[in-house]
């Protein structure tokens, strides 16, 4: 019996962007944001290579021991990681499907925006092109916000509706997902400008994030790690292809590192590492427009500073000692920077910015060994909104 396509309820907005809008229930006029721990909108930024790739034509019939066959196979796989499905082809790997299915089970009334990324997209595609390709995701968020505002206005009076903001939750996997999240934030910011309610001036709008969970990310831009991650698109038993692809991959990565050193183009991993903790970005602070009971307002007298009208966005990092792609010390370091930048006291910062370290689980596979705890972390992070 053929398995049901996990994306059957999703609209394909583009080759790498999918949107699930649940059926409206009879009580849909009652805003789900009455309960901040229940997300209205979930954004899943999947890791690179989580989306299936088109096979190289006739590659299954090639002799894997052939040198020429190995060269062609390796090059084909390396250059087709930007796979975009055509027609009704929405094949979907179960590794991502299990997260989607669980979100639909836990939060049946939530919209889910699913974004895939590829190493090809991270390394080769200019930001200007990526911003254009992310417009369907930007539009999906804007349409959700308009829909939410309409429902809230219908169900509540104006005074109450001001305190009923939508809950938008980000679940980010690996550096590939982190890159996609950062690019989405940039696309959302650049897509339009909003006027200040107290002045005639305009300011760049910010992606409205209520809480975020980082799974196996972010990590530093390490040459060896980048090579290993990039080669992960090849099957482990494809020994010839791996051997032939390795020097090509490391040569290309070396070129990108050189471009960064020379100031030609910023390395994507260095960019995402910085942007996820930027005080002016959408991931660390949210503005005064988002009212929430648990988010930490930066007015703690022990913090030594006060930042008006900003709240620290609750976040949790999930990592493992056994992760051979991104070491847990990178994630602890990033969390420490976030806590320091938050302006909160040590205790308050550790409560709103947490790190959960597992022992035996591998990269982006913690849920397989620690399912109960994994989803408890999701719920606890949402509970801090």
N, C-alpha and C positions, 0 to 999 in steps of 0.2 A: 504494500500500500504506500503510495507516495505521501511524503510528509507535507503538511501544510506550510506554505511559504510564510515565514514570520513577518514579511513585509506586506502581506495581503491587505492589511488595513491601512497601509501607508500610501500617501500620494508621493510620487517621485517628482520633486521640484526641479531636479537636475540629475546628472549622472552620479553625484556624490552627496546629494541632499534629499532627505526623505522626511515627510511630515505625517504624523498620526493625529487625527482629530476625532475624539470619541463621539459617539452618538449622544445627542442632547437628551438628558433624562427629564422626567417630569418636574423635578425640583431644581432645574438648572438656573432658575432665577435667583436662587439663594447662593450668593458668591461663596466659592470654596475658600476664599481668603479669610473667612471668619475664623478658620483654623489654619494658622500659618505653617504648622508642621505638615500640612498636606499640600504638596506643590500643585499649582495650576498649570505649570509649563515646565517640562523637563528637557534640557538640552544635553544630548549624549554626543560627546566628541570622541569618536572611536580612534584606536591606535592605527598607525600605518600598517598596511598589509592585512587589515581586518576585512577588507572588501575583496571578493574573489577577482582574479585577473583572467582576462581572455587568454586561452592557450595559444601558443605559437602554432600556426597552421601546420598540420601533419607532424607536430613534434612527438606525438605518441608513437609514430611509426619510424622515428629516427633510431639509428643504432647508437645507444648511449656511450658505447666504447669508441665511437668514431671521433677523432680529434675535431674535424670540421663540424660534425654534428654538435659536439659540445660547445664550440665557439658560437654557433648560430643560436643554440638553445639559451646559453647564458646571456648573450646580447639581447635576444628577443624578450626574455623575462625581465631584464633590467630596464628596457625601454617601454614595456607595456604595463608598468605598475600604475600608469595613469588611466587604467581601464575604465571606460564608461559604458554601461549596458545599453543595449539598443532594443527597440521593440518592447516586448513583454519580458525581456530577460532581466529578472530581479533576483537572481540567485544570491543567497545570503548565508554566510557562514554561521554555524551554531554558536560559536564563541561570543559573538555580539548578540545573537538572538536570545540567549538566556537572560541577559540583562534587560532587554526590551520586554520580554515576556513577564519578568518579575515586576517591572514597573507597571505594566498594564494590570497585573494582579493586585498590586498594592494600592495603586492610585488610578482606578478605572476612569475617572473623570478628567485626568490630566492630558493635555496635549504633549506630544513627544516629537522633538526635532532631532533627527539623527544625521550627523555629519561624518563623512569618511574623509580620510586624508591619505596621501601617498608621498613617498620619498621624492618621486618625480615632481610633485607639486611643490614640495618644500625647497627643492634644490634648483629647479629649472624655470618655474613659472614666475614672471615678474609680479610684484605686489599689485600693480595696476590691473592686471588680468585677474588675479585672485579676488580683488575687491569687486570686480564686475561679476565674477562667478558666484560670489556670496550674496548677491542681491536677492535671490529667492529666499534665503534664510532671514535676511533683514526684513523683507516684506512679511514673512510668516510671523515674526515677532511683533511687528507693528500691527498686523491684523488681529493678532491675539489681544494686544493691549487695547485696541479699539473695541473689540468684542467684550472684554472684561469690563471696561469703563461703562459700556452700555448696559450690561447686566447689573452692575453695581448701582448705577443711577436709577434703574427701574426698581430695584429691590430696597433701596435705602434713601434717606433724605441726604441733602448735600453735606450736612455736618458730619454724618456718619461715614459717608463715602470717602471723605478725605483721609480717613484712618483705615481704609480697607484696600491696601495695595496688593497687587498680584504677587504670588510667590513663584519666582523663576529660579529653578535649581539647575546647576551645571554639574555634570558628571564627566570628568576629563580623564582620558586614558593615555598614558605614556607621553613622550615628547611629541609624537605625531598628533595626538589629540590636543595637547597644550598649544601647539602651533596653530591648529585650526581655531581654537578658542580665541587666541590673541588676534588672529586675522579677522575673525568675526567681530570682535570688539572694535577693531579699526574700521571695518566696513560700516558698522552701525554708526560710529562716530562721524565718519565722512559722508554718510548718506544724506544727512540733513542737519540743520542747525535749529535750535529752539530759542525762543525769546524768553528773557527773564521776566517773571511776573511783576517784579518791582522796578524794572527799568526798561528803557527802550533798546538796550544793548542785547546782542545775541551771544550765545555761547555754544560750543560744540556739545551735542547730546551724548549721553553715556549709556552703554548697554546696561539695562536694569537687572542686576544679579542679586538674588536674595541669599543664596548659600552655594557653596561649591565643595566638591570632593575631588581630590587629585589621586588617581590610582596609578601607582608606579611612575610618578613624575612630580616635579621636573628634575632633570639631571643636567650635569655640566656638559659642555661641548668637548667631550673627549674623543680623540682621533680613533683609538682602538675600539671604543664602544660604538662610535658611529659606523665604523666598518662592519662590526658584528651585526648591528641592527639592520644595516642596509642589505647584508647578505642573507638575512633571515627570510627573504622572499623566496629563496631557493629551497627545495626539499632537502632534508638532511642526508638522504641517500643519493643525492645528485652530485656525486663526488667529482666527476669530470667538470660539470658546469660550475661548481663552487671553486675549483682550482683555477679555472680559466677566468672566472668573473672577479676573483679576489684582487689581482693587480689593477684591473680596470676600475673597480670600486674605490680602492685606496688612492689611486691616482686622481680620480675625480674629486674625492673628498679633500685631498691635499690641495687641489686647486681652489676649492672653496675656502679653506682655511687661509690660504695665501691672499685671496681677495679680501678677506676680512682684515688681515694684518696690514695690507696696503691701503685700506680705507676705501676700496672699490665697492664693496657690498657687505653689509653686516651679516654675520653668521646667524642663521635662523634660530639655533638653539640658544645662543647668547641673547638674542632679541627676546625670545619667549621667557627665558629666565628672568630678565629684567622687567618685562612688562607685567608679569603676573604679580609683582610686588610694587609696581609703580603707584605712588600716592595719587597721581593724577589719572590713573587708569580705572577701569570698571571692576577690577577683581579684589582690591583691598578695601576700599571704602565705597559706601553708597550715600547718596545725598539725603537731605532732610525730607525729600518727598516720600521716602519709603518709611512708614511707621511700623515698628515691630517691637515686640515685647522683650526679646532676648538679645538683640544685637547691641553691642557695646558702644555707647556714645562716648566720644573722646572728651570727657570733662573730668576725668579722674584726677584729683589733686595730687596724687602720688606719682602721676606720670610725668609731671614737670612741664606739661604743655597742654594746650587746649586747642583743638581744631574745630571751629564752629560748624554746626550743621552737617557733620559727617559721622557715619556709623561704620564700625568695622564689620565686614561681611564674615559670617561664620564660615570656617573652612576646616576640612579634615584631610590629612595626607595619609594614604594607605601604602605601606611599603613592606619589604621583606628582606631578611638577612640573606636569603637564598637567591635573590634577584641578581642574575648575571648580566643584565642589560644596564640598569640604573641602580647603583649602590645606595643603600638606605642612608648613608652619611650625607649624600647630596641632598636628599629630601629633608633630613634634619636641619641641614644648613639653610635651606630655603625657608623652612618654617621659622627658624631663629631670626632671619632677616625680616620676615613678615611681622613677627611679634615686636621686634624693635621698632619697625616703621609704624606700627599701629598707634603708638603713643599711649598705650595702656600700661597699667602696672603689671608686674610679672605674673601674678596670679590670674588677673583678668585676661591677659593675653594668652596664657596657656589654656584657659577655659574656652575661649572663642576660636583659637587657632591650635588645633590638636594634631598630633602625629600618632598613628596606630601602626606599630611594627609587628609583623608576623615573623615566623621563624623559617618555615619550610616551603612556603609557596613561591612559585616562580613569577616572572614578569607578567603583569596583567592577568594573573590566574589565581589570585588570592581567594576568590569566591569559591573555587573548587574544593579547597581544603577547609575553609573557615566560613562557610556560607552563613550560618546563623549570626556570627559576630560581624561579618561583612555588612549585612543588611541592617544590623543594629546600629552600626556606625552611620549609615545613611540616615536612619531615622533620628538618631541623636543630633546629627548636624542640622537637620531640618528643624528639630525641636529648639535649637538655639536662635532661630530667627526672631 
